[in-house]
């Protein structure tokens, strides 16, 4: 068996990126990321998805190792974000006879990004179209906004392999294993929360539509564009994507606070302690000035309780806290038990400003608390009630 083979005649040809610091220029990659590409080699051959432009030489070398002197007949383009499409011009130059397979939007975006304007290079597909490779039939499913408008998936109907694009992907370069059964997947599952919430999080409605379209399929393997090939853990990763796209939290709480001199931080710590005493076992406390936005968004998506606290700062919210709330608003986060706290020295503006976000996002507030200047015995009693109110809303 070729060491790249996933299942009969389907191969992994992807690459690892352990160099890039930030995905999309924004999201930290402490464990790197993989750009996954696959080869289906039947009477005809298809390369499924490309890689980021800087890694295309490695992709070509991998494909040549799999196919020898044969060139791929088709390049299936499931997604056009440049981490997957950047290599397309070089692939087309290397294999001039290879047809690019995409839907109408894919083709338009390729023309816009890469100026490949010769229509004879393209094979256009629509929802549910099939491509017969002779021994394997690929069926296409359009899944717009998972995570761009042109996004689609394709299913190898005989081998039961789903090429899912970004769906079911995660951060983390591969560490030797390709299929989940070959590795300890802990790190990838952890990174899935951050990946989903940071990158795809805004498009929960569309992920739900895509999951509904996939409902009849029983894939043996899911080959996404980032992270392990899923086989043993298919049910688990589908469940994570299902819950995250419905904004359904796991048991636990995320507390995000900003603090200049430690007084607001003290409230955050006091709330965390009270939640722990009331039975919440997974609590993530983030100082918004220090934690990465990526981690904060990931935890906010992951857990059922979200508590945000800010001092009043120049008659506004503390800037890193405001940035976090903007990230929640952008992603249309919902279904959380939300509570907030503010602090001020002479003018209580922060709580009002958080209230404006709540109104726009149609969030209920399970508890709120405002502190003037510093924590004392009286505020301690108020925080007991705050924690009780959060727990009451959580248990509803
Ligand atoms: Fe991995 Fe939306 O690109």
Boltz pocket constraint, residues with backbone or C-beta under 6 A from the ligand:
constraints:
  - pocket:
      binder: B
      contacts: [[A, 79], [A, 81], [A, 83], [A, 84], [A, 147], [A, 148], [A, 166], [A, 225], [A, 226]]
      max_distance: 6.0
